[in-house]
Amino acid sequence: MIIADRKPLKEILEMIQDCDRILLVGCKGCVTVCNVGGAKEVGILASALKIARKKDGRPLEVDERTLERQCDPEYVEQIKGVVNSYDAVVSMACGVGPQFLSAAYPNQRFFPAVNTTSFGGAVQHGMWEERCAGCGQCVIHYFGGMCPIARCSKSLLNGPCGGSAGGKCEISKDVDCIWDLIVRKKMEQGKLEDLMDVKPAKSWDTARDGGPRRSVREELVQ
Amino acid sequence: MRLSYPSNIKLIQVPCTGRVDILHILKAIEDGADGVYIAGCLEGECHFLTGNFKARRRVNYVKKLLEEMGIEPERVEMYNMSAGDGPRFVEIAKEMTEKIRELGPSPLNVKKAA
């Protein structure tokens, strides 16, 4: 899923400083699962914004809505009747949400309340880690089911580098060296020779470097 | 025992402090409470095992949020006490009341000069 973190309250308050009435829109997709932008978090942020503004003597009216998804026009359409009655709209979805909203409602202003960080999963309750970099050409099967593109700080395909020490990456003691894990797993499986195959330089055409990407399912396009 | 505790305290009963949500605490502040404290069972003695630990984590979250808003985080506290120890309940009620009195009214209740 897409992982995000809430922006600092101060930053959100600055975005909406000229507003008296806003709509706070959550998303029931990825950001609900990573507990940053679902109905619950919308309620908490709405309350926090109201408290902060009341404290400053400029009360803020906040209406709350949580859409099924903000990355589908059919759900974005659900706020059609009310969206222009607010001074601004704050979205708690990933970076995709406020863009779909902005495209659908050109006369309204949309602010992001979260910073979208990565594609990943929950490694334990309350903690999410990056697992995929969306490079457009999946290669995890060569590396024991672990992605060196997303999980090696240098995205090395023929690692590890000299910065690997005690199973950790030199950037931080909290970051595993994925190449340490890959080599260990291959050793345990008795398949270390798989790694003797030198991987050539990766083509990044399918990644962001090739420009914005588009996926088409011709059987579905109308 | 017939002990009395400060009358400014409004009691809200929940089956376990594990039921206390971040939003419950925030709504109380939003509606003008000068302070909120959660009176949970002693640590390690929760009937549901971890209810009071969950409450403590939520209180800590609200404290951080209050700090972000520029409100004293001390207005929200977590206390642990035994359900069988009435005098301790009164003691904490007085302690919290005193603490909030020192902090003064919630900034939400202070009228701003026009």
Interface residues (C-beta under 8 A of the other chain):
Chain A: P8 L9 K10 K40 G43 I44 S47 A48 K50 I51 A52 K54 K55 D56 G57
Chain B: I22 L23 L26 K27 I29 E30 L65 E68 M69 G70 I71 P107 L108 K112
